[in-house]
Amino acid sequence: MDPKTQVMVAMGAAIGANCIPCFDHLYAKGREVRLSEAEIEQVVEVAFKVKNGAGLFLKKAIGDVTKVTADMAEGCGGNGCSC
């Protein structure tokens, strides 16, 4: 795998893991391997689509078991917090 692809995959994983220090490090690494801002934006967009899709699937699965639904827009701390 070429270095640009490695960094892009790792950035997606950092987003999925909610690891801000990892993303910051990989963003700098991405600039070193000459990722464009457009490429980084694509990585972020795809990673959030996967992450948000997984969250919706989890929410539905939990609702099917518990019959409880939660408003994911609230976040754990309310006011749009997305811990």
Buried (B, 14 or more C-beta within 10 A) or exposed (E): EEEBEEBBBBBBBBBEEEEEEBBEBBBEBBEEEEBEEEBBEEBBEBBEEEBEEEEEEEBEEEEEEEEEEEEEEEEEEEEEEEE
